């Protein structure tokens, strides 16, 4: 969506729901458990940092320059016209552990920073795609829909990734039936 589209929707008095899984760097155990669920270390520089770490390993070669998406503030969103409707990292970990069992951290999980891959094991041996999608996509989609059902405003824009939008639409269609 372009800056002009945001400006138009704001003039039309739309309210924006956006995604951002919040956490605190003080939540070291939560961050390390999330690293196991996500299957990758945290990035110091958002998506660009994540892609840079892949490029460093020589796995991918891109022809275009990578830039981070603009911040919500840069596109004119603030507390008067938008709200983060995502879950927190703590909520993700709680959901995972309730559904699939407690994530036990090993001493080697603490040998690297959260910005590095762990040397303990292969992530793929711990997390399968079905669990990962349930926790990182479906759980969050259901949260957005629950929030939306309580919303009093009639003009809402949901700013989430493509996979989420598809899942949110499917969750809403289940309710409609």
C-alpha contacts under 8 A as a table, 3 or more apart, distances in Angstrom:
res1	aa1	res2	aa2	distance
1	X	5	X	6.17
1	X	6	X	7.19
2	X	5	X	5.15
2	X	6	X	6.53
3	X	6	X	5.16
3	X	7	X	6.23
3	X	75	X	6.15
4	X	7	X	5.01
4	X	8	X	6.16
5	X	8	X	5.11
5	X	9	X	6.17
6	X	9	X	5.15
6	X	10	X	6.04
6	X	75	X	6.99
6	X	76	X	7.79
7	X	10	X	5.12
7	X	11	X	6.21
7	X	76	X	7.81
8	X	11	X	5.13
8	X	12	X	6.29
9	X	12	X	4.96
9	X	13	X	6.37
9	X	14	X	5.51
10	X	13	X	4.92
10	X	14	X	5.45
10	X	15	X	7.41
10	X	81	X	7.59
11	X	14	X	7.57
13	X	155	X	7.24
14	X	81	X	7.42
14	X	155	X	4.81
14	X	156	X	5.49
14	X	157	X	6.59
15	X	81	X	5.08
15	X	82	X	5.51
15	X	153	X	7.60
15	X	155	X	6.12
15	X	156	X	4.89
15	X	157	X	6.13
16	X	77	X	7.74
16	X	81	X	6.19
16	X	82	X	4.37
16	X	83	X	6.44
16	X	156	X	5.74
16	X	157	X	4.74
16	X	158	X	5.90
16	X	159	X	7.02
17	X	82	X	5.75
17	X	83	X	5.27
17	X	84	X	5.86
17	X	85	X	5.94
17	X	156	X	7.08
17	X	157	X	6.07
17	X	158	X	4.73
17	X	159	X	5.96
18	X	82	X	7.31
18	X	83	X	6.31
18	X	84	X	4.95
18	X	85	X	6.07
18	X	86	X	7.26
18	X	158	X	5.99
18	X	159	X	4.69
18	X	160	X	6.13
19	X	84	X	5.78
19	X	85	X	6.20
19	X	86	X	5.16
19	X	159	X	6.56
19	X	160	X	5.61
20	X	84	X	6.40
20	X	85	X	7.75
20	X	86	X	5.70
20	X	87	X	7.75
21	X	86	X	5.75
21	X	87	X	5.71
21	X	88	X	5.06
21	X	89	X	6.16
22	X	86	X	7.99
22	X	87	X	7.24
22	X	88	X	4.87
22	X	89	X	6.16
23	X	27	X	7.23
23	X	88	X	6.04
23	X	89	X	5.56
23	X	90	X	7.36
24	X	27	X	5.53
25	X	28	X	6.37
25	X	31	X	7.59
27	X	30	X	5.33
27	X	31	X	6.13
28	X	31	X	5.12
28	X	32	X	6.21
29	X	32	X	5.14
29	X	33	X	6.13
30	X	33	X	5.11
30	X	34	X	6.10
30	X	89	X	6.96
30	X	90	X	6.36
30	X	93	X	6.95
31	X	34	X	5.06
31	X	35	X	6.20
31	X	89	X	7.55
31	X	114	X	6.90
32	X	35	X	5.00
32	X	36	X	6.63
32	X	105	X	7.83
32	X	109	X	7.11
32	X	110	X	8.00
32	X	114	X	6.30
33	X	36	X	5.21
33	X	37	X	6.54
33	X	93	X	7.14
33	X	103	X	6.55
33	X	105	X	7.17
34	X	37	X	4.94
34	X	38	X	5.94
34	X	89	X	7.22
34	X	93	X	6.81
35	X	38	X	5.28
35	X	39	X	5.78
35	X	40	X	5.62
35	X	41	X	5.53
35	X	42	X	7.09
35	X	114	X	7.16
36	X	39	X	5.20
36	X	40	X	7.15
36	X	123	X	6.22
36	X	126	X	7.57
36	X	127	X	7.55
37	X	123	X	7.90
37	X	127	X	6.30
37	X	132	X	6.47
38	X	41	X	7.97
38	X	132	X	7.02
38	X	136	X	7.75
39	X	123	X	5.19
39	X	124	X	7.11
39	X	127	X	7.53
40	X	117	X	6.38
40	X	123	X	7.82
41	X	114	X	5.69
41	X	115	X	4.92
41	X	116	X	5.23
41	X	117	X	5.33
41	X	118	X	7.92
42	X	50	X	7.62
42	X	114	X	5.86
42	X	115	X	4.73
42	X	116	X	7.34
43	X	46	X	5.50
43	X	47	X	7.22
43	X	49	X	5.34
43	X	50	X	5.31
43	X	115	X	5.93
44	X	49	X	6.16
44	X	115	X	7.03
45	X	48	X	5.93
45	X	49	X	4.31
45	X	50	X	7.22
46	X	49	X	5.40
46	X	50	X	6.45
46	X	68	X	6.87
47	X	50	X	4.94
47	X	51	X	6.15
47	X	68	X	6.11
48	X	51	X	5.15
48	X	52	X	6.01
48	X	66	X	6.00
48	X	67	X	6.02
48	X	68	X	5.66
49	X	52	X	4.92
49	X	53	X	6.19
50	X	53	X	5.25
50	X	54	X	6.59
51	X	54	X	5.07
51	X	55	X	6.17
51	X	66	X	7.93
52	X	55	X	4.94
52	X	56	X	6.07
53	X	56	X	5.11
53	X	57	X	6.58
54	X	57	X	5.29
54	X	58	X	6.70
54	X	59	X	6.07
54	X	60	X	6.60
55	X	58	X	5.04
55	X	59	X	5.99
55	X	60	X	5.43
55	X	61	X	6.45
56	X	59	X	7.71
58	X	61	X	7.22
62	X	65	X	7.51
70	X	74	X	5.93
70	X	75	X	6.87
71	X	74	X	5.10
71	X	75	X	6.71
72	X	75	X	5.32
72	X	76	X	6.49
72	X	77	X	5.30
72	X	78	X	7.53
73	X	76	X	5.04
73	X	77	X	5.07
73	X	78	X	6.29
74	X	77	X	7.40
77	X	80	X	7.84
77	X	81	X	6.09
77	X	82	X	5.91
78	X	81	X	5.71
78	X	82	X	5.74
78	X	83	X	7.76
79	X	82	X	5.49
79	X	83	X	6.44
85	X	143	X	7.65
85	X	144	X	6.00
85	X	147	X	7.14
86	X	140	X	6.47
86	X	143	X	7.12
86	X	144	X	6.73
87	X	91	X	6.09
87	X	92	X	6.95
87	X	140	X	6.42
87	X	143	X	7.24
88	X	91	X	5.14
88	X	92	X	6.42
89	X	92	X	5.00
89	X	93	X	6.24
90	X	93	X	5.16
90	X	94	X	6.09
91	X	94	X	5.01
91	X	95	X	6.05
92	X	95	X	5.17
92	X	96	X	6.15
92	X	135	X	6.60
92	X	136	X	7.49
92	X	139	X	7.95
93	X	96	X	5.08
93	X	97	X	6.07
94	X	97	X	5.24
94	X	98	X	6.02
95	X	98	X	5.13
95	X	99	X	6.12
95	X	135	X	7.23
95	X	139	X	7.98
96	X	99	X	5.25
96	X	100	X	5.61
96	X	101	X	6.94
96	X	102	X	7.75
96	X	135	X	6.27
97	X	100	X	5.29
97	X	101	X	4.37
97	X	102	X	4.56
97	X	103	X	6.64
98	X	101	X	6.02
98	X	102	X	7.50
105	X	109	X	6.09
106	X	109	X	5.30
106	X	110	X	7.50
106	X	120	X	7.92
107	X	110	X	5.65
107	X	111	X	7.11
108	X	111	X	5.03
108	X	112	X	7.69
108	X	118	X	7.37
108	X	119	X	6.79
108	X	120	X	5.56
109	X	112	X	6.75
109	X	118	X	5.93
109	X	119	X	7.40
109	X	120	X	6.35
110	X	113	X	7.03
111	X	118	X	7.46
111	X	119	X	7.72
112	X	115	X	7.82
112	X	116	X	5.98
112	X	117	X	7.14
112	X	118	X	5.98
112	X	119	X	7.52
113	X	116	X	5.44
113	X	117	X	8.00
114	X	117	X	7.45
118	X	121	X	7.07
121	X	125	X	7.57
122	X	125	X	5.60
122	X	126	X	7.33
123	X	126	X	5.39
123	X	127	X	6.27
124	X	127	X	5.36
124	X	128	X	6.48
125	X	128	X	7.44
127	X	131	X	6.66
127	X	132	X	6.41
128	X	131	X	5.64
128	X	132	X	6.22
129	X	132	X	5.03
129	X	133	X	6.00
130	X	133	X	5.30
130	X	134	X	6.14
131	X	134	X	5.05
131	X	135	X	6.16
132	X	135	X	5.30
132	X	136	X	5.84
132	X	137	X	7.80
133	X	136	X	5.27
133	X	137	X	5.09
133	X	138	X	6.34
134	X	137	X	5.71
134	X	138	X	4.73
134	X	139	X	5.90
135	X	138	X	6.17
135	X	139	X	5.27
135	X	140	X	7.32
136	X	139	X	6.48
136	X	140	X	6.48
137	X	140	X	5.45
137	X	141	X	6.09
137	X	163	X	7.64
137	X	164	X	6.33
137	X	167	X	7.77
138	X	141	X	4.96
138	X	142	X	6.16
138	X	164	X	7.85
138	X	167	X	6.85
139	X	142	X	5.30
139	X	143	X	6.40
140	X	143	X	5.02
140	X	144	X	6.40
141	X	144	X	5.16
141	X	145	X	6.35
141	X	164	X	6.21
141	X	167	X	6.25
141	X	168	X	5.23
141	X	171	X	7.54
142	X	145	X	5.12
142	X	146	X	6.18
142	X	168	X	7.06
142	X	171	X	6.79
143	X	146	X	5.15
143	X	147	X	6.26
144	X	147	X	5.14
144	X	148	X	6.08
144	X	168	X	7.34
145	X	148	X	4.89
145	X	149	X	6.13
145	X	168	X	6.54
145	X	171	X	7.00
145	X	172	X	6.77
146	X	149	X	5.24
146	X	150	X	6.69
147	X	150	X	5.36
147	X	151	X	6.45
148	X	151	X	5.03
151	X	154	X	7.88
153	X	156	X	7.04
158	X	165	X	7.97
160	X	164	X	6.04
160	X	165	X	6.27
161	X	164	X	5.35
161	X	165	X	6.31
162	X	165	X	5.15
162	X	166	X	6.39
163	X	166	X	5.38
163	X	167	X	6.41
164	X	167	X	5.05
164	X	168	X	5.93
165	X	168	X	5.05
165	X	169	X	6.08
166	X	169	X	5.25
166	X	170	X	6.34
167	X	170	X	4.98
167	X	171	X	6.17
168	X	171	X	5.07
168	X	172	X	6.21
169	X	172	X	5.12
169	X	173	X	6.19
170	X	173	X	5.06
170	X	174	X	6.35
171	X	174	X	5.21
171	X	175	X	6.68
172	X	175	X	5.23
172	X	176	X	6.31
173	X	176	X	4.96
173	X	177	X	6.39
174	X	177	X	5.52
